[in-house]
């Protein structure tokens, strides 16, 4: 019976350790990539996608083992029942592992439901173009910004067709404000959203910016263009492109939706 109690204690300690290590591991993977301790491929690919699931399964397994041993010893050795902390550690380990696995499954399901594209624009016929300086800053290994040549890796269909089907709500932003006022409002919104503005031209009514994610430090580049309408008002177009990766999991479309809503709100548009 003493061996069983020893195994129970060991299992509880391992379950508690797994419950602590698992979330810290994922946090380290994301933040380490963000601050440059290692490349995003290591943080996302190796730490998160390869090693991470094993830690989560281990947390669930160890938590379940500890819980079973706690129940068995509570019944068999009534005078040697474990404290509340052991029960809590076991349940928390199971919860942490299960929650992590559920989240991973939900991300995979979301990725399967949307096309694996990473270049989204409000104007698919004539998308805003990036300057040579920003293209250089993106780096030689970054995704191409040649919109016209891009296709859906799954179906081979042209990007404009795929985007229109997946994100029909991403449209040019027509406003009644004068072009300069629309440009200035768009620039303020970009800064409010935390984008780092790099190139801006009041004369050309355009600016470029970069959005950096908190986890892993992924950088997406944005270009905004304002065009005057002949009968008054203006059209604001924006384009958001990921520097790395095939699928953006809808991040660029979400970014443009937020930008559009904030801009309309600032300008008092319906």
C-alpha positions in Angstrom: 0.0 0.0 0.0 2.9 2.3 0.7 4.0 2.0 -2.9 0.6 3.0 -4.2 0.6 6.1 -2.0 4.1 7.0 -3.2 3.0 6.6 -6.9 0.0 8.8 -6.1 2.1 11.5 -4.6 4.5 11.4 -7.5 1.6 11.5 -10.0 0.0 14.5 -8.3 3.3 16.4 -8.3 3.8 15.6 -12.0 0.3 16.7 -12.8 0.8 20.0 -10.9 4.1 20.5 -12.8 2.4 19.9 -16.1 -0.4 22.3 -15.3 2.2 25.0 -14.7 4.7 24.2 -17.4 2.2 23.9 -20.3 0.9 27.5 -20.3 4.3 28.9 -19.5 5.7 26.9 -22.5 3.2 28.4 -24.9 3.7 31.9 -23.5 7.5 31.5 -23.9 7.1 30.3 -27.5 5.0 33.4 -28.4 6.9 36.0 -26.4 10.3 34.6 -27.2 9.6 35.0 -30.9 8.1 38.5 -30.3 11.2 39.9 -28.6 13.6 38.1 -30.9 15.0 35.3 -28.7 14.4 32.9 -31.5 12.9 32.8 -35.0 9.1 32.6 -35.4 9.6 29.2 -37.2 11.1 27.8 -34.0 8.5 29.5 -31.7 5.5 28.6 -33.7 6.6 25.5 -35.6 8.8 23.6 -33.1 7.7 24.9 -29.7 4.0 25.4 -30.4 3.0 22.9 -33.0 5.5 20.1 -32.4 6.2 20.0 -28.7 3.2 21.9 -27.4 0.5 19.2 -28.1 2.7 16.6 -26.3 2.7 18.8 -23.2 -1.0 19.2 -23.3 -1.6 15.5 -23.7 0.8 14.9 -20.9 -1.1 17.3 -18.6 -4.4 15.6 -19.4 -2.9 12.1 -18.9 -1.0 12.9 -15.7 -4.0 14.8 -14.3 -6.3 11.8 -15.1 -3.8 9.3 -13.6 -3.5 11.4 -10.4 -7.2 11.7 -10.1 -7.8 8.0 -10.5 -5.1 7.3 -7.8 -6.6 9.8 -5.5 -10.0 8.1 -5.8 -8.6 4.6 -5.4 -6.6 5.5 -2.3 -9.4 7.5 -0.8 -11.6 4.4 -1.0 -8.9 1.8 0.0 -6.8 3.7 2.5 -9.4 6.0 4.1 -7.1 7.0 6.9 -4.6 8.4 4.4 -6.7 10.7 2.2 -4.9 13.4 0.3 -5.4 17.0 0.9 -7.6 19.4 -1.2 -4.5 20.6 -3.0 -3.9 17.3 -4.6 -7.4 17.1 -5.9 -7.2 20.6 -7.3 -3.9 20.0 -9.0 -5.2 16.9 -10.7 -8.4 18.7 -12.0 -6.4 21.8 -13.0 -4.0 19.7 -15.0 -6.8 18.0 -16.9 -8.5 21.4 -17.5 -5.3 23.1 -18.7 -4.5 20.2 -21.1 -8.1 19.9 -22.4 -8.5 23.6 -22.9 -5.3 23.8 -24.9 -6.2 20.9 -27.1 -9.7 22.3 -27.6 -8.2 25.7 -28.7 -5.7 24.0 -31.1 -8.6 22.1 -32.6 -10.7 25.2 -33.0 -7.8 27.0 -34.7 -7.4 24.1 -37.1 -11.1 24.1 -37.8 -11.1 27.8 -38.5 -8.1 27.4 -40.9 -10.0 24.7 -42.8 -13.1 26.9 -43.2 -11.3 29.9 -44.8 -9.0 30.0 -47.8 -5.2 30.0 -47.1 -4.6 33.5 -48.3 -2.8 36.4 -46.6 -3.3 39.4 -49.0 -6.6 41.3 -48.5 -7.7 44.5 -50.0 -10.8 46.7 -50.3 -10.1 47.1 -54.1 -9.5 43.8 -55.8 -9.5 45.4 -59.3 -6.8 48.0 -58.5 -5.3 47.3 -55.1 -3.2 50.0 -53.4 0.5 49.4 -54.1 3.4 49.4 -51.6 6.4 51.6 -52.0 9.8 50.2 -52.9 11.1 51.2 -49.4 8.5 49.1 -47.6 9.0 46.1 -49.9 12.7 46.3 -49.0 11.9 46.4 -45.3 9.7 43.3 -45.6 12.8 41.3 -46.5 13.9 38.9 -49.2 12.0 36.0 -47.6 8.7 37.8 -47.2 5.6 37.0 -49.1 5.2 38.6 -52.4 3.2 41.8 -52.8 2.4 41.0 -56.4 -1.4 40.8 -56.0 -2.2 40.0 -59.6 -0.1 36.8 -59.6 -1.5 35.3 -56.4 -3.8 32.3 -56.3 -5.5 30.1 -53.7 -3.0 27.3 -53.0 -5.9 24.8 -52.6 -8.0 25.6 -55.6 -5.6 27.5 -57.9 -8.3 30.2 -58.4 -7.2 33.9 -58.7 -6.9 35.8 -55.4 -9.6 38.4 -56.2 -12.2 35.7 -56.8 -11.3 33.8 -53.7 -11.3 36.9 -51.5 -14.7 38.1 -52.9 -16.2 34.7 -52.0 -14.6 34.5 -48.5 -14.9 38.1 -47.4 -17.7 39.8 -49.4 -17.9 42.5 -46.8 -14.4 43.9 -47.5 -15.3 46.7 -49.9 -14.0 50.2 -50.7 -14.9 52.7 -48.0 -16.9 55.5 -49.6 -17.2 58.6 -47.4 -18.8 62.0 -47.8 -15.8 63.8 -46.3 -13.4 65.7 -48.4 -10.3 63.7 -49.5 -7.8 65.5 -47.2 -10.2 65.1 -44.2 -10.7 61.4 -45.0 -6.9 61.0 -45.3 -6.2 62.7 -42.0 -8.9 60.7 -40.2 -7.6 57.4 -41.7 -4.1 58.3 -40.4 -5.4 59.0 -36.9 -7.4 55.7 -36.9 -4.3 53.8 -38.0 -2.3 55.2 -35.1 -5.2 54.5 -32.7 -5.1 50.9 -33.8 -1.5 50.7 -32.8 -0.1 50.5 -36.4 3.4 51.9 -36.9 3.2 54.4 -39.7 6.3 54.4 -41.9 5.5 56.3 -45.1 2.9 59.0 -45.4 2.2 61.6 -48.1 -0.5 64.2 -47.7 0.1 65.2 -51.2 -0.6 61.7 -52.6 -3.2 61.0 -49.9 -1.5 57.7 -49.0 0.3 56.1 -46.1 1.9 52.8 -45.2 2.0 51.1 -41.8 2.9 47.9 -40.1 0.9 46.0 -37.5 2.8 43.7 -35.2 1.0 40.9 -33.3 1.6 40.5 -29.5 2.2 36.8 -29.8 5.1 35.7 -32.0 5.6 39.2 -33.3 4.2 38.6 -36.8 4.3 41.7 -38.9 1.6 42.6 -41.4 2.0 45.6 -43.7 -0.8 48.0 -44.6 -1.1 50.6 -47.3 -4.0 53.1 -47.3 -5.0 55.2 -50.4 -7.6 58.0 -50.6 -9.1 58.9 -53.9 -11.3 61.9 -54.6 -14.7 61.4 -56.1 -15.8 63.7 -59.0 -19.1 64.4 -57.3 -17.6 65.1 -53.9 -16.5 62.9 -51.1 -13.8 60.3 -51.3 -13.1 56.6 -51.4 -10.6 55.1 -48.9 -9.0 51.8 -49.9 -6.7 49.7 -47.8 -4.6 46.6 -48.2 -3.1 44.4 -45.5 -0.5 41.7 -46.3 1.2 39.3 -44.0 5.0 39.1 -44.3 5.2 35.4 -43.6 2.9 32.3 -43.7 0.4 31.0 -46.2 -2.9 31.5 -44.3 -3.5 34.5 -42.0 -6.5 32.8 -40.3 -8.6 35.8 -41.3 -6.4 38.3 -39.5 -6.0 40.7 -42.4 -9.7 40.8 -43.2 -10.5 41.4 -39.6 -8.0 44.3 -39.5 -9.6 45.9 -42.5 -13.1 45.5 -41.0 -12.0 47.2 -37.8 -10.2 50.0 -39.8 -13.3 50.6 -41.9 -15.7 50.7 -38.9 -13.4 53.0 -36.9 -13.0 55.3 -39.9 -16.7 55.6 -40.6 -17.3 56.2 -36.9 -14.7 59.0 -36.8 -16.1 60.7 -39.9 -19.7 60.3 -38.7 -20.6 58.1 -41.6 -23.5 55.5 -41.5 
